[in-house]
């Protein structure tokens, strides 16, 4: 809600100290602070997924290689 209001250039109707007021303050700081920007991004878009990798020599990471193939056929030609 605060993000939408801020985008429209409107002030927050929230009382000081409320969760909405805190959210607005975080949005204001996000323009200047990397940590605040990361926090806003995590809340709006979700945290990025972590890669699943092996834990040690007995459990190595496994790469999955797949092949995607596009086949174009001519419906009029049975041999295509």
DABEL-V254481 format. One record per residue. N is the residue number from 1. OMEGA is omega in whole degrees, -180 to 180 (* if undefined). Layout:
n,omega
N,OMEGA
N,OMEGA
This chain:
n,omega
1,-179
2,178
3,180
4,179
5,-180
6,180
7,178
8,180
9,-178
10,177
11,178
12,175
13,-174
14,176
15,180
16,180
17,179
18,-179
19,178
20,178
21,178
22,178
23,179
24,179
25,177
26,177
27,179
28,-179
29,-177
30,178
31,-176
32,-174
33,-179
34,-179
35,179
36,178
37,179
38,179
39,178
40,179
41,179
42,-179
43,-177
44,-175
45,-176
46,180
47,178
48,180
49,178
50,178
51,177
52,-179
53,180
54,-177
55,-179
56,-178
57,-179
58,-177
59,-176
60,176
61,-179
62,177
63,178
64,179
65,179
66,179
67,176
68,-176
69,178
70,-180
71,179
72,-179
73,175
74,-177
75,180
76,-177
77,-177
78,-178
79,-177
80,*
